[in-house]
Amino acid sequence: MRQLDKLWEYQQADKKVADYETEIRQFPLRVQLLKLRNIVADQQTVVRGMENDANKALERLEELSTQRDRAAETFEQIGKDLEANAYETAAQVREAIQQMTDAETALKNAEKELAKMVSHSQMMENRYKEVRLKAGKARDEYTRLKATYDKEFEKQTAQLEELKKQRAEVGEQVDPKYMERYKAVRGQCFPAMARLNNDQCSGCNMSLPSAVAKQLQGSDEIIECENCGRILYMPDAQ
C-alpha cells in the first residue's frame, strides 16, 4: 500500500474525530447550558451594577438629607431672629429675608429630589428582585441540566478517545514526512487531502492539467492542488 493510501485512510479517521468533536460542541444540551450560563453571568453583572447604583443613591440620599436639615434649620433660625427683631438695619432685614428665601428654596428642592429618589428606589428594588429571581431560576435550571449533561459528556468523551485511538493507530502506519506535510496543509484547510476526479480537485473544484493525473497514477509523490494547496489523491484503481 502506498503512503498516500495510508495517509488517505488517516484522513478518514481524522475526519471522524473532527466530526464528532463538532457534534459534541453542537450537542443541544450543551448549547442550552452555555445559554443558561450566559444568562446567569449577564444577570450577575446587572445585579452588581444595580448594587453599585444603590450605594451611590444611598450616599446621595444622605447628602440630600443633610442639605434639607441645614436648610430647615437656617429657615427656622432666621424666622426666629426676625420675630425677635434681632436685626438693627433695614439692609440686615433684607439680607435675612433673602437668606430665608434661599433656605426655603433649597429646602423645597432637597425635598423634591428626595421624593424622586425614594420613588426611584422603590422601582429599583422591584427591578432588583426581578433580576435576582430570573438569575436564580436560570442557575437552578443550569444545575439541573448540568447533572444530566455531565453523564452524557462522560460517554461522549469515552467515544472521542476511542476515535482518537483509532486515528493514532492508523497514523502509526504513515511515514513521518508524509504526516508532517499533512498536518502542515491541515493547518490551512481541512480536509487536507482531496481526490482528483476527472482532472478536477474535489476540494476546490478547480480543473487541473491532465498531466497531473498521469503524474499521480500509481505514484507515491505528494502533489498539491495549485489552487487550494490540498494534497491530491487518486486511488490506484482509478
SULCOR-V618904 format. One record per residue. N is the residue number from 0. PHI is phi in radians with two decimals (NA if undefined). Layout:
<<N PHI> <N PHI>>
//
This chain:
<<0 NA> <1 -1.19> <2 -1.11> <3 -1.15> <4 -1.15> <5 -1.15> <6 -1.15> <7 -1.14> <8 -1.10> <9 -1.09> <10 -1.09> <11 -1.09> <12 -1.19> <13 -1.12> <14 -1.18> <15 -1.08> <16 -1.12> <17 -1.09> <18 -1.13> <19 -1.25> <20 -1.10> <21 -1.13> <22 -1.07> <23 -1.13> <24 -1.12> <25 -1.69> <26 -0.99> <27 -0.87> <28 -1.16> <29 -1.16> <30 -1.06> <31 -1.15> <32 -1.11> <33 -1.09> <34 -1.11> <35 -1.14> <36 -1.09> <37 -1.16> <38 -1.10> <39 -1.07> <40 -1.10> <41 -1.12> <42 -1.17> <43 -1.14> <44 -1.12> <45 -1.10> <46 -1.08> <47 -1.07> <48 -1.13> <49 -1.18> <50 -1.15> <51 -1.14> <52 -1.12> <53 -1.13> <54 -1.11> <55 -1.13> <56 -1.15> <57 -1.11> <58 -1.08> <59 -1.18> <60 -1.06> <61 -1.10> <62 -1.11> <63 -1.15> <64 -1.09> <65 -1.12> <66 -1.06> <67 -1.10> <68 -1.11> <69 -1.14> <70 -1.11> <71 -1.14> <72 -1.13> <73 -1.10> <74 -1.04> <75 -1.18> <76 -1.15> <77 -1.12> <78 -1.06> <79 -1.12> <80 -1.12> <81 -1.14> <82 -1.14> <83 -1.55> <84 0.92> <85 -1.37> <86 -1.77> <87 -1.56> <88 -2.10> <89 -1.12> <90 -1.11> <91 -1.16> <92 -1.14> <93 -1.05> <94 -1.12> <95 -1.14> <96 -1.11> <97 -1.12> <98 -1.10> <99 -1.14> <100 -1.12> <101 -1.08> <102 -1.16> <103 -1.14> <104 -1.09> <105 -1.07> <106 -1.12> <107 -1.12> <108 -1.10> <109 -1.13> <110 -1.16> <111 -1.14> <112 -1.18> <113 -1.09> <114 -1.11> <115 -1.11> <116 -1.17> <117 -1.14> <118 -1.11> <119 -1.14> <120 -1.13> <121 -1.18> <122 -1.13> <123 -1.15> <124 -1.13> <125 -1.13> <126 -1.14> <127 -1.08> <128 -1.11> <129 -1.11> <130 -1.16> <131 -1.10> <132 -1.14> <133 -1.12> <134 -1.13> <135 -1.13> <136 -1.14> <137 -1.13> <138 -1.15> <139 -1.13> <140 -1.15> <141 -1.09> <142 -1.08> <143 -1.16> <144 -1.23> <145 -1.12> <146 -1.07> <147 -1.23> <148 -1.14> <149 -1.02> <150 -1.18> <151 -1.19> <152 -1.12> <153 -1.08> <154 -1.17> <155 -1.09> <156 -1.10> <157 -1.10> <158 -1.13> <159 -1.14> <160 -1.11> <161 -1.15> <162 -1.14> <163 -1.15> <164 -1.13> <165 -1.11> <166 -1.10> <167 -1.13> <168 -1.11> <169 -1.20> <170 -1.11> <171 -1.12> <172 -1.52> <173 -1.66> <174 -1.05> <175 -0.91> <176 -1.21> <177 -1.23> <178 -1.14> <179 -1.07> <180 -1.21> <181 -1.03> <182 -1.16> <183 -1.14> <184 -1.21> <185 -1.04> <186 -1.16> <187 -1.78> <188 -2.73> <189 -2.46> <190 -1.14> <191 -1.45> <192 -1.99> <193 -2.45> <194 -1.19> <195 -1.78> <196 -2.06> <197 0.91> <198 1.09> <199 -2.26> <200 -1.27> <201 -1.31> <202 -1.40> <203 -2.16> <204 1.16> <205 -1.43> <206 -1.37> <207 -2.04> <208 -1.00> <209 -1.09> <210 -1.14> <211 -1.15> <212 -1.11> <213 -1.11> <214 -1.22> <215 -1.39> <216 -0.96> <217 1.25> <218 -1.67> <219 -2.01> <220 -1.50> <221 -1.41> <222 -2.15> <223 -1.86> <224 -1.10> <225 -1.23> <226 -1.72> <227 -1.78> <228 1.49> <229 -1.24> <230 -1.31> <231 -1.41> <232 -2.39> <233 -2.49> <234 -1.03> <235 -1.04> <236 -1.23> <237 -1.27>>
//
